[in-house]
Amino acid sequence: MKYKLLVLDVDGTLLNSQREVTKRTVITLRKVQSMGIKVALASGRPTYGILALAKALDLSSHDGYIISYNGAQVMSARTGEVLFERTIDPQMIPYLEKKAGKTGMTMAYYDGDEVVSTNIGNPHVKDEAEMNGMKLRQVEQISMSIEDWPSEIMLFSDDEQELTGLEEHMQRHLNGVMDTIHSNPYMLEVVGYQVGKSYAMSALVQKMGIGMEEVLAIGDGAADINMIQMAGTGIAMANATEGVRRCADFTTLSNDEDGAALAIERAIVAEAQTTEIPIDALNAQSKNTLMGNLGIQYTFASPERVEATMPVDHRNRQPFGILHGGATLALAETVAGLGSLVACKPDETIVGMQVSGNHVSSAHEGDTVRAVCTPVHLGRSSHVWNVDVFTSTGKLVSSIRVINAVMKKRG
């Protein structure tokens, strides 16, 4: 496998403009993780604000990572262990307070599940808390409320030139002490020295014992530039600024067009598919079969695993909008059938013998389920397959056992 680590920016990349992760993106990321690729979410958000996304993508089960505070912290999604961290010296907080006070800027920082600020009525502070699912806490003075070394301090102002001026001042006078990230027109993020997604990514690569050429990074903002440049392959979103796109190896579609999913499918999934298994042709040939009538589409095929998706709609739902168990079994037989065909020798063919399933939960109309088929036993006379069917959010719907007989072709 060419890549071993996929690093994804969150806002503007993983999430669409409605701050949602689409079903296609969820399915694609679950797919690459099942292939052994580690996924790291890299964001300016605090760790708490990324946890729900990490859970939805099942990062903990696949030993994924969370890169938060624009690279100030790297955490294992499975254990919660902090693998890398750079913070701000609390002695610098009064200096920041003084600068903010002179211009009337609003100051804030993250503390656990709270956004702490001197002005919780500021609309940008409120939006920051809402976006990350955090509570608000009002304080009179930031320096008096901070107990630990903070990962990031935020300064808010609707005067972008004011923020730019402060950023330039700090770069001149505090070089080697703190760094700044002007992530959007109304917010200046102050972080520890040499904090950035590229530094965090470098620390993670070293921890994993892999090379930077084995990293695929995707982003859209100025904070993603160094990360995109440093990775073996760097991809920019179509909604990125021109400067970001120029730094990337490739540009994909926008975050409202599943651009991240498309880039991952082309760079990782398509490369892993063997040329002997023509998935597009198989899907086209099945258009007028039961498989086509149920909307089943092969998405990945190899000797070790076969995957397919099926939308839950009028073709396979029960009267109350729940996926029909018979359609689920048909999906399992479909992927197990292809698995056996791939595993067979040229002079062999297969015949379905038995299918039995345990339906453990439901999938509802509007969702798309994903079947993952792996071999239990590949013998000379029979193949036994395990097929797990998941919803788009990773909930197990059914666990199915399929047995196919292996027969010699006649003539």
C-alpha positions as CSV (number, residue, x, y, z in Angstrom):
1,M,0.0,0.0,0.0
2,K,1.5,3.4,-1.0
3,Y,0.0,5.4,1.8
4,K,-0.1,4.5,5.5
5,L,-1.4,7.8,7.0
6,L,-4.2,10.1,5.8
7,V,-4.3,13.5,7.4
8,L,-7.5,15.5,6.9
9,D,-8.4,19.1,7.7
10,V,-11.9,19.4,9.2
11,D,-13.7,22.6,8.4
12,G,-13.8,23.3,4.7
13,T,-12.4,19.8,3.9
14,L,-14.0,16.9,5.8
15,L,-17.2,19.0,6.5
16,N,-19.4,20.6,3.9
17,S,-20.6,24.2,4.2
18,Q,-23.4,23.0,6.5
19,R,-20.7,21.6,8.9
20,E,-21.8,18.1,8.1
21,V,-19.8,15.0,7.1
22,T,-21.7,13.3,4.2
23,K,-22.5,9.6,4.0
24,R,-20.2,9.2,1.1
25,T,-17.3,10.6,3.1
26,V,-18.1,8.4,6.1
27,I,-18.2,5.3,3.9
28,T,-15.0,6.2,2.2
29,L,-13.1,6.9,5.4
30,R,-14.3,3.7,7.0
31,K,-13.3,1.8,3.9
32,V,-9.7,3.1,3.9
33,Q,-9.4,2.4,7.6
34,S,-10.5,-1.2,7.0
35,M,-7.7,-1.4,4.5
36,G,-5.2,-0.6,7.3
37,I,-4.7,3.2,6.5
38,K,-4.5,5.3,9.7
39,V,-6.6,8.5,9.7
40,A,-5.7,11.7,11.5
41,L,-8.2,14.6,11.8
42,A,-6.1,17.9,11.8
43,S,-8.0,21.0,12.9
44,G,-7.8,24.4,14.6
45,R,-10.6,23.1,16.8
46,P,-9.9,22.0,20.4
47,T,-9.7,18.3,21.1
48,Y,-13.2,18.3,22.6
49,G,-14.6,19.8,19.4
50,I,-13.3,16.9,17.3
51,L,-14.3,13.9,19.5
52,A,-17.8,13.5,18.0
53,L,-16.4,13.5,14.5
54,A,-13.7,10.9,15.5
55,K,-16.5,8.7,17.0
56,A,-18.7,9.0,13.9
57,L,-15.7,7.9,11.7
58,D,-14.8,5.1,14.2
59,L,-11.2,6.4,14.6
60,S,-10.8,4.7,18.0
61,S,-11.4,1.2,16.6
62,H,-8.8,1.7,13.9
63,D,-6.1,3.4,16.0
64,G,-6.7,6.9,14.4
65,Y,-5.5,10.2,15.7
66,I,-6.7,13.7,16.6
67,I,-4.5,16.7,15.8
68,S,-6.1,19.7,17.5
69,Y,-5.4,23.4,18.3
70,N,-3.8,23.7,14.8
71,G,-1.2,21.2,15.7
72,A,-0.5,22.0,19.3
73,Q,-1.6,18.6,20.4
74,V,-1.7,15.0,18.9
75,M,-3.9,12.5,20.7
76,S,-4.6,8.8,20.1
77,A,-8.3,8.4,19.4
78,R,-8.2,4.9,20.9
79,T,-6.5,5.5,24.2
80,G,-6.7,9.2,24.7
81,E,-3.0,9.4,25.2
82,V,-1.4,12.7,24.3
83,L,1.5,11.8,21.9
84,F,2.7,15.4,21.2
85,E,2.0,18.7,22.8
86,R,3.3,22.3,22.7
87,T,1.6,24.9,24.9
88,I,1.8,28.6,25.7
89,D,3.8,29.8,28.7
90,P,1.1,31.3,31.1
91,Q,3.6,34.1,31.9
92,M,2.8,35.5,28.4
93,I,-1.0,35.8,29.0
94,P,-0.8,39.2,30.7
95,Y,1.1,40.5,27.7
96,L,-1.7,39.3,25.4
97,E,-4.3,40.8,27.7
98,K,-2.6,44.1,27.5
99,K,-2.5,44.1,23.7
100,A,-6.1,43.0,23.5
101,G,-7.2,45.6,26.0
102,K,-5.6,48.5,24.1
103,T,-7.7,47.7,21.0
104,G,-10.9,46.3,22.6
105,M,-10.3,42.8,21.2
106,T,-12.2,39.9,22.8
107,M,-10.0,37.3,24.3
108,A,-10.9,33.6,24.8
109,Y,-9.4,30.1,25.3
110,Y,-10.5,26.5,25.5
111,D,-10.8,24.7,28.9
112,G,-12.1,21.1,28.7
113,D,-15.7,21.4,27.4
114,E,-15.8,25.2,27.8
115,V,-14.9,28.3,25.9
116,V,-13.8,30.8,28.4
117,S,-13.9,34.5,27.5
118,T,-14.1,38.0,28.8
119,N,-17.1,38.6,26.5
120,I,-19.3,35.5,26.0
121,G,-21.8,37.7,24.2
122,N,-19.4,38.2,21.3
123,P,-21.0,36.5,18.3
124,H,-17.7,34.9,17.2
125,V,-17.1,33.5,20.6
126,K,-20.7,32.1,20.7
127,D,-20.2,30.6,17.2
128,E,-16.9,29.0,18.4
129,A,-18.7,27.3,21.3
130,E,-21.7,26.2,19.2
131,M,-19.5,24.8,16.5
132,N,-17.6,22.6,18.9
133,G,-20.5,21.7,21.1
134,M,-19.0,23.5,24.1
135,K,-20.3,25.6,27.0
136,L,-19.5,29.2,27.6
137,R,-17.9,30.7,30.7
138,Q,-17.6,34.4,31.4
139,V,-14.5,35.7,33.3
140,E,-13.3,39.2,34.1
141,Q,-9.6,38.4,33.4
142,I,-8.1,35.6,31.4
143,S,-4.8,35.6,33.2
144,M,-6.5,35.0,36.6
145,S,-8.7,32.1,35.3
146,I,-6.0,30.0,33.6
147,E,-4.7,27.2,35.7
148,D,-2.8,25.0,33.2
149,W,-0.6,25.9,30.3
150,P,-3.1,26.6,27.4
151,S,-2.8,25.2,24.0
152,E,-4.2,28.2,22.3
153,I,-5.5,31.8,22.9
154,M,-8.0,33.4,20.6
155,L,-8.3,37.1,19.9
156,F,-11.4,38.3,18.1
157,S,-12.0,41.5,16.3
158,D,-14.2,42.6,13.3
159,D,-11.3,44.9,12.2
160,E,-9.1,42.6,10.2
161,Q,-6.4,45.2,9.8
162,E,-6.2,45.5,13.5
163,L,-5.6,41.7,13.8
164,T,-3.0,41.8,11.0
165,G,-1.2,44.7,12.7
166,L,-1.0,42.7,16.0
167,E,0.1,39.6,14.2
168,E,3.0,41.5,12.5
169,H,3.9,43.1,15.9
170,M,4.1,39.7,17.6
171,Q,6.1,38.1,14.8
172,R,8.7,40.9,15.2
173,H,8.9,40.9,18.9
174,L,8.0,37.4,20.0
175,N,9.8,35.3,17.4
176,G,10.9,32.1,19.1
177,V,8.4,32.5,22.0
178,M,4.9,32.2,20.4
179,D,3.5,31.8,16.9
180,T,0.3,33.2,15.4
181,I,-2.3,31.8,12.9
182,H,-4.6,34.2,11.2
183,S,-7.1,31.6,10.2
184,N,-10.0,33.9,9.3
185,P,-10.7,37.6,9.0
186,Y,-12.0,38.0,12.6
187,M,-9.8,35.7,14.6
188,L,-6.1,35.6,15.4
189,E,-5.0,32.3,17.1
190,V,-1.9,32.5,19.4
191,V,-0.1,29.2,19.9
192,G,3.2,28.0,21.3
193,Y,6.4,28.3,19.3
194,Q,6.7,26.1,16.3
195,V,3.1,25.0,16.5
196,G,1.4,24.0,13.2
197,K,-0.2,21.0,11.5
198,S,3.0,20.2,9.7
199,Y,5.0,20.0,13.0
200,A,2.3,17.7,14.5
201,M,2.2,15.6,11.4
202,S,6.0,15.2,11.5
203,A,5.8,14.1,15.1
204,L,3.1,11.6,14.3
205,V,5.0,10.2,11.3
206,Q,8.0,9.7,13.6
207,K,5.9,8.0,16.2
208,M,4.4,5.6,13.6
209,G,7.8,4.8,12.2
210,I,6.8,5.7,8.6
211,G,8.2,8.0,5.9
212,M,6.6,11.3,4.9
213,E,6.2,9.9,1.4
214,E,3.6,7.5,2.9
215,V,1.4,10.4,3.9
216,L,-1.6,11.8,2.0
217,A,-2.8,15.2,3.3
218,I,-5.9,17.1,2.3
219,G,-6.8,20.7,3.3
220,D,-8.2,24.0,2.2
221,G,-6.8,26.8,4.5
222,A,-3.7,28.7,5.1
223,A,-3.0,26.6,8.1
224,D,-2.9,23.5,5.8
225,I,-0.2,24.8,3.4
226,N,2.9,23.4,5.2
227,M,1.1,20.2,5.8
228,I,0.1,19.8,2.2
229,Q,3.7,20.7,1.0
230,M,5.3,18.3,3.5
231,A,3.2,15.2,2.8
232,G,4.2,12.7,0.2
233,T,1.0,13.8,-1.7
234,G,-0.8,17.0,-0.9
235,I,-4.3,17.7,-2.2
236,A,-6.2,21.0,-2.0
237,M,-9.9,21.4,-2.1
238,A,-11.5,23.4,-4.9
239,N,-12.9,25.8,-2.3
240,A,-9.3,26.5,-1.1
241,T,-7.7,29.9,-1.8
242,E,-5.5,30.1,-4.9
243,G,-2.4,30.2,-2.7
244,V,-3.3,26.8,-1.1
245,R,-4.1,25.2,-4.5
246,R,-0.7,26.3,-5.9
247,C,1.1,24.5,-3.1
248,A,-0.8,21.2,-3.7
249,D,0.1,18.3,-6.0
250,F,-3.5,18.0,-7.0
251,T,-6.9,19.8,-6.6
252,T,-10.1,17.9,-5.9
253,L,-13.7,19.1,-5.9
254,S,-15.1,21.4,-3.3
255,N,-16.3,20.4,0.2
256,D,-19.9,20.6,-1.0
257,E,-19.2,18.1,-3.8
258,D,-17.6,15.4,-1.7
259,G,-14.2,16.5,-2.8
260,A,-12.3,14.8,0.0
261,A,-14.1,11.5,-0.5
262,L,-13.4,11.7,-4.3
263,A,-9.7,12.4,-3.7
264,I,-9.4,9.5,-1.3
265,E,-11.2,7.1,-3.6
266,R,-8.9,8.0,-6.5
267,A,-5.6,8.1,-4.5
268,I,-6.1,5.1,-2.2
269,V,-9.1,2.9,-3.0
270,A,-8.7,2.9,-6.8
271,E,-4.9,2.2,-6.5
272,A,-5.7,-0.8,-4.2
273,Q,-8.1,-2.4,-6.6
274,T,-6.4,-5.0,-8.8
275,T,-6.7,-4.7,-12.5
276,E,-8.0,-8.2,-12.8
277,I,-11.2,-7.2,-11.0
278,P,-13.1,-4.8,-13.3
279,I,-15.5,-3.3,-10.7
280,D,-17.0,-0.7,-13.1
281,A,-17.7,-3.3,-15.7
282,L,-19.2,-5.7,-13.1
283,N,-21.5,-2.9,-11.9
284,A,-22.6,-2.1,-15.4
285,Q,-23.2,-5.7,-16.3
286,S,-25.5,-6.1,-13.2
287,K,-27.7,-3.2,-14.1
288,N,-30.7,-5.4,-15.1
289,T,-30.1,-8.2,-12.5
290,L,-31.4,-8.5,-8.9
291,M,-28.2,-6.7,-7.8
292,G,-28.9,-3.8,-10.1
293,N,-32.6,-3.7,-9.2
294,L,-31.7,-3.4,-5.5
295,G,-29.1,-0.6,-6.2
296,I,-26.2,-2.7,-5.1
297,Q,-22.8,-1.4,-6.2
298,Y,-19.4,-3.1,-5.8
299,T,-16.9,-0.5,-4.3
300,F,-13.9,-2.6,-3.6
301,A,-12.6,-6.1,-4.5
302,S,-9.5,-8.0,-3.7
303,P,-8.7,-11.6,-2.8
304,E,-8.8,-10.7,0.9
305,R,-12.0,-8.5,1.0
306,V,-15.0,-7.5,-1.1
307,E,-17.2,-4.5,-0.3
308,A,-20.4,-3.1,-1.8
309,T,-23.1,-0.5,-0.9
310,M,-26.9,-0.5,-1.1
311,P,-29.2,2.4,-0.7
312,V,-32.2,1.9,1.6
313,D,-35.1,3.0,-0.5
314,H,-38.5,1.9,-2.0
315,R,-36.8,-1.1,-3.7
316,N,-35.7,-2.8,-0.5
317,R,-37.6,-1.3,2.5
318,Q,-40.5,-2.6,4.5
319,P,-43.7,-0.6,4.9
320,F,-42.3,1.4,7.8
321,G,-39.1,2.4,6.0
322,I,-36.8,-0.2,7.6
323,L,-34.4,-2.2,5.4
324,H,-35.8,-5.7,4.5
325,G,-33.9,-8.6,5.9
326,G,-34.1,-10.5,2.7
327,A,-32.5,-7.6,0.8
328,T,-29.7,-7.6,3.3
329,L,-29.1,-11.3,2.7
330,A,-29.1,-10.7,-1.1
331,L,-26.4,-8.0,-0.5
332,A,-24.4,-10.6,1.5
333,E,-24.7,-13.2,-1.2
334,T,-23.7,-10.7,-3.8
335,V,-20.4,-9.8,-2.2
336,A,-19.6,-13.4,-1.1
337,G,-20.3,-14.5,-4.7
338,L,-17.7,-12.1,-6.1
339,G,-15.3,-13.1,-3.4
340,S,-15.5,-16.7,-4.4
341,L,-15.2,-15.9,-8.0
342,V,-12.0,-13.9,-7.3
343,A,-10.6,-16.8,-5.1
344,C,-11.5,-19.5,-7.7
345,K,-9.0,-21.0,-10.1
346,P,-9.6,-20.5,-13.8
347,D,-11.1,-24.0,-14.2
348,E,-13.5,-23.6,-11.2
349,T,-16.9,-22.1,-10.7
350,I,-19.0,-21.5,-7.6
351,V,-22.6,-22.3,-6.6
352,G,-24.3,-20.8,-3.5
353,M,-25.1,-23.4,-0.9
354,Q,-26.2,-21.6,2.3
355,V,-26.7,-18.2,3.8
356,S,-27.6,-17.5,7.4
357,G,-27.8,-14.1,9.1
358,N,-28.2,-12.5,12.5
359,H,-30.0,-9.1,12.2
360,V,-28.9,-7.1,15.2
361,S,-30.2,-3.6,14.4
362,S,-32.1,-1.7,11.7
363,A,-31.2,0.6,8.8
364,H,-33.8,3.2,7.7
365,E,-34.9,4.6,4.4
366,G,-32.5,7.4,3.2
367,D,-29.4,5.6,4.5
368,T,-26.8,3.7,2.5
369,V,-25.6,0.4,4.0
370,R,-22.1,-1.1,3.4
371,A,-21.3,-4.8,3.2
372,V,-17.8,-5.9,4.1
373,C,-17.0,-9.5,3.1
374,T,-14.0,-11.4,4.4
375,P,-13.0,-15.1,4.1
376,V,-13.4,-17.5,7.0
377,H,-12.3,-20.6,5.0
378,L,-11.2,-21.0,1.4
379,G,-11.1,-24.7,0.8
380,R,-10.9,-26.9,-2.3
381,S,-14.6,-27.7,-2.2
382,S,-16.2,-24.8,-0.4
383,H,-15.7,-21.2,0.6
384,V,-17.0,-19.7,3.8
385,W,-17.5,-15.9,4.1
386,N,-18.3,-13.6,6.8
387,V,-20.3,-10.5,5.8
388,D,-20.9,-7.6,8.1
389,V,-23.4,-5.0,7.0
390,F,-23.1,-1.5,8.5
391,T,-25.1,1.8,8.3
392,S,-23.4,4.9,7.1
393,T,-22.6,5.8,10.7
394,G,-20.9,2.4,11.3
395,K,-23.7,0.7,13.3
396,L,-23.8,-3.0,12.7
397,V,-27.0,-4.1,11.0
398,S,-26.4,-7.8,10.3
399,S,-23.7,-10.4,10.6
400,I,-24.1,-13.0,7.9
401,R,-22.4,-16.3,7.0
402,V,-22.3,-17.4,3.4
403,I,-21.2,-20.8,2.1
404,N,-20.4,-21.3,-1.6
405,A,-19.6,-24.7,-3.2
406,V,-16.5,-24.8,-5.5
407,M,-17.0,-26.9,-8.6
408,K,-14.9,-27.8,-11.6
409,K,-16.1,-26.3,-14.9
410,R,-17.5,-28.8,-17.4
411,G,-15.9,-29.1,-20.8
